[in-house]
């Protein structure tokens, strides 16, 4: 499931006709690591168009989820 849709409590299949998920890396979230998120097509395009900082500003639910559960999102 899309991490941004899960943080908002939405079902990503209803927003997207296909169920494709895309792996993305957020480099500005952690000081010494990278946050790996899985996004649906709509949120993937939104991240590409707006950039990492504005994407997280717009999706504060996802940002707070990443901050509170860094073990799920971070990796070397």
C-alpha positions as CSV (number, residue, x, y, z in Angstrom):
1,X,0.0,0.0,0.0
2,X,1.1,3.6,-0.7
3,X,2.7,5.1,2.4
4,X,1.2,8.5,1.8
5,X,-2.3,7.0,1.3
6,X,-1.9,4.9,4.4
7,X,-0.9,7.9,6.5
8,X,-4.1,9.7,5.3
9,X,-6.3,6.6,5.7
10,X,-7.2,6.4,2.0
11,X,-7.2,3.3,-0.2
12,X,-4.8,3.9,-3.0
13,X,-6.5,1.5,-5.4
14,X,-9.6,3.8,-5.5
15,X,-7.4,6.8,-6.4
16,X,-5.4,4.9,-9.0
17,X,-6.8,2.6,-11.7
18,X,-3.7,0.5,-11.7
19,X,-2.2,-0.9,-8.5
20,X,1.4,-0.1,-9.4
21,X,3.6,1.1,-6.5
22,X,6.9,2.9,-6.9
23,X,9.8,2.9,-4.5
24,X,11.3,6.3,-3.7
25,X,14.1,7.5,-1.5
26,X,13.9,10.7,0.6
27,X,17.3,12.1,1.2
28,X,16.5,15.1,3.4
29,X,14.5,13.4,6.1
30,X,17.2,11.9,8.3
31,X,20.5,13.4,9.1
32,X,22.6,10.4,8.4
33,X,20.3,8.1,6.4
34,X,17.8,7.8,3.7
35,X,14.0,7.2,4.1
36,X,12.6,4.7,1.6
37,X,8.9,5.1,0.9
38,X,6.5,3.3,-1.4
39,X,4.1,5.6,-3.3
40,X,1.2,5.1,-5.7
41,X,1.4,6.7,-9.1
42,X,-0.4,10.0,-8.1
43,X,1.9,10.5,-5.1
44,X,5.0,9.5,-7.1
45,X,4.2,12.2,-9.7
46,X,3.4,14.7,-7.0
47,X,6.8,14.0,-5.3
48,X,8.6,14.5,-8.7
49,X,6.8,17.7,-9.6
50,X,6.9,19.4,-6.2
51,X,10.2,18.2,-4.8
52,X,10.9,16.5,-1.5
53,X,10.4,19.4,0.8
54,X,7.1,20.6,-0.6
55,X,5.8,17.1,-0.9
56,X,6.4,16.5,2.8
57,X,4.9,19.9,3.6
58,X,1.7,18.9,1.7
59,X,1.6,15.4,3.2
60,X,2.2,16.2,6.9
61,X,0.6,12.9,7.9
62,X,3.3,11.0,6.1
63,X,6.0,13.3,7.5
64,X,4.9,12.6,11.1
65,X,4.6,8.9,10.4
66,X,8.2,8.8,9.1
67,X,9.4,10.8,12.1
68,X,7.7,8.6,14.6
69,X,8.5,5.3,13.1
70,X,12.0,5.7,11.7
71,X,12.8,2.0,12.0
72,X,10.2,1.2,9.2
73,X,11.4,3.8,6.8
74,X,15.1,4.2,7.3
75,X,17.9,2.1,5.9
76,X,21.6,2.5,5.4
